[in-house]
Amino acid sequence: MSHTQSEACCNTPAVVSTGYHEKGQWITVDGLKTYATGPSSVSQGILVVYDIFGFFAQTLQGADILAHSDKDHQYRVFMPDFFEGEPADISWYPPKTEEHGRKLGEFFQTKAAPPKTVARVKSVMDELKSANPGIKEWGVVGYCWGGKASIPIHIVNLVSGSNTVFKAAAACHPAMVDPNDAPNVTIPMCMIPSKDEDESAVSQYESKLTVPKQIEWYKDQIHGFMAARADLEDEKVRAAYEKAYRTLLGFFHKYL
């Protein structure tokens, strides 16, 4: 386990457990409704790829934390609606009935097929770069499915090689971790696994990374604790949520 977070750089605001009101604006990027937050004058941006449940208050609050909490490095953060208004129903996961399992399976084969999202990420980034020429460096954060769709799968297209648009990447409680993806990663990588991630797969992934890396486990938290499934009314979850976002901030402060 690696700990490199910089407490000095980051002053995260008090996390709101219920009734959060986002600080940003809603814009359109590549035809997609997109949450945009953070100062427009900054030179660093972060693309956020949400989990399968789409826009949730916990995820929007996370985007605001990333945008505003590093006093030295503020970011312009963008979170597009890759599911175009049709995310998965949070009641489907974890599946409690056969119908839930069927609906989840259909969703992953259609709306959430990672290759489809990877192609859309590329076109979104083309438009974001064109519309925001002042942003010179980009990072990417993916939650759960978003970690697979935006980071490890099809690495050549996104975070490897000389043509990657990203300078640093992070995967929060990532789904479908495949150690074979790791050797292709060519930019610094942060991973924040929960108790529900496969420890062997994550350990193998970490061992195969050849880039600067930070892996920080939250073995007392569920898959999704930084995004839609975060129960922020629970004190322990809220404390872990705050700490994990400080970890992300410290990572991007160092590598972006």
N, C-alpha and C positions, 0 to 999 in steps of 0.2 A: 504494500500500500504506500502510496506517495502523497505527501501533504506539502503543497507549495503555495497555499493561498496566502495572500498578502492582506492581513487585517487592516494595515495602515491605510491602504488605498480605498477601502470600501466602507461606506457608512449606510447600510441598508435601512430603509425606513421601517417603522413598525408594520408588521404584516396584518392586514385586515382579514378577520376570520369570516365575516359575512357582509354582504352588501357593498362589495368593492366597486368603486367608480373609476374606470380607466382614465388615464391622463392623456392618452394620445388621440389620434384622429383616424377616421375611416377613409381610405382612399381606394383607387382602383389601380391594380398593377397587372398587366398582361390579361386584362379582362376579369381578374379575380378581385373580389372584395378583400381588402388587406388592412390589417391593423398596423398603424405606423406611430411610433412613439420615440421621444428623445429629441434633442436639439437638431434643427435642420442645418446648422452651421458646422457640424463636426466633420472630421475627416475619416472616421471609422464607422462601419456599419455591421450589423448582425442580422442574418436571415434566421428566422425561427420556423421550424417545421413542427407543427403541433402533433398531438397524439390523435388517435382515431375518433375522438369525441369532439374535435374541432375547437371552437372558441368557448372557453370556460373562464369564469372570473379568476380562477387560480392561475391559469396560464397567462391571461392578460396582465395580471399583477406581476407575474414573473418577468414578462417583457418590460414592464415599467421599471422594475428593480434593475434589470440589466442596463436599461437606457440611462438611468439617472444616478445610480448609487456610487459610481467610482468618481471621486472628485477630480482626479487627474485625467481620466479617460472616459468621457461620456460617449455614448453611442446612439446612432440612429438605428432603431430596431424595426424590422418589418416581419409581419406574420400573415402570409397569404392564406386564403380559404381554398386549399387545394381540393376540397370535397364539394365546393360550389353550393353550399347551403344544405348539404345532405350528409352530415357526419353519422357515425354509428351512434346508436342509442346507448347511453351509459349503463342502462339496466341489462344490456346483453352480456356485460363482462364483469366478473367471470361468469361464464354461462351456467345458469341454474337449471335450464331445461333443454330438451333436444332442439326446440325451436330457436332458442337463443344461440345455440351452437351453429345451427344452420344459417341463421341470419348473419352471424359473424363471418362464417366461411364465405358466404356470397359477397359480403362487403369487401373482404380481402381480395377476392378474385376480380372484383369490378372497380369500385371506387378507390380502394387502397392498394392496388397492384403496384409494388415499388417501381418497376421499370417505367410505368406510366408517369409516376410522380417525378422520377429523376428527369425525364424529358421536360416536364413542366418547370422544374426547378431551374433548368438551364435557360428556358425562355424568360422566366421571371427575372433571373439575374441579369440577362441581357437588357431588359427594360429598366431595372433598378440602376444599373451602371450608367445607362444613357441619361436617365432622368436625374441622377445624383452625381454629377461629375466631380463634385467636391469630396466625395467619399473615395479615398485612395486604397483603403484596406478593408477586407471583409472577413467576418467570421461566420460560422454556422452552428446552430444548436438544434438538435433533434430530440424529441421526447418519445419514448416507447417506440411505436411504429415509425415515428418521424426520425428516430435515430438510424433505423435501417433504410428508410426511404431516401434520406438525405446524405448519409455518411458512408456506412460500410459497403452497401451494395453498389455495384458498377463504379467502383472507386476511380477507375481510369477517367470516367466522365466528370467527376466532381472534385475529388480532393487528392489527386495524384498527378504527376507529370508537370511539365513546365507551363501548361496552359490553365491550371486550376485558378479559379477566381477567388478561392478562399485561402486565407493565411493561417487559420487555426480552426479546429472543429471540436465540438463537444456532443456527447450522447448521454442523455439522462435516462436512467433505468431503461436501457436499450432492449428492444425486442429482437429476436432472431439473430443473436450474436454468432458470427461464423469466424473462427480463428483464421481461416484461409484468406479472409479479407485483409487481415492486418499487415502483411508484408508489403501491400501495395500503397499503404498510406504514406504520404510524403510531407505532411504538415503536422505540427504538434496536435496531439489528441488528448482530450479529457473524457473520462468515462465515469459516471456515477451510478453504479449498480445498486439495486435494492435486494431484499431477502429473496425475492422471487426470480432473480436471474440465475442462470446456470453457472455456478461458481467455477466449474471446470472449464467451460467454454470461455468465460471472461478471463480466467488465469492464462489459458493458452493464447487468447487474443493479445493480452498484455505482453506475454513473453515473445510474441512474434512481431511486435511493433518495433520499428527501427528508428523512430522519431522521438523527440521529447514527448513525454507522456505523464499523465496524472490520473491514477485510478483511485477513487475513494468510495469505499463500500458503506452502505447504510443498511446493515443487516437486520435492523429492527423496524424497517419501513417497507411498505408494500410497493409493488410495481405501480408507478403513477403518482408517487407522493409529491413530486414537484410540479405536477400539472393537474389534469381534470379530476383525478381521484384523491387529491389532497384534502383530508378532513382538517381544515385549519382551525376548527373549534377545539380540536384535541391539542393540548399544550405540547405534548411530545412531538406530534407531527409538525406543528407550527415551528418549533425550535429546529427540527431537522430541515424543514423547508428553508428557513432563514440561513442556516449554516451551509446548506448545499448551494444556495445562490451566492453566498460569499465565496465559496469554492470556485464557481463559474467566473465570478468577477475577478478573483485573483488570477485565475488561469488566463483570461483574456487580457488582463492588465500586463501580464508577463509576455504573452506571445503575439498579441495583436497590435 
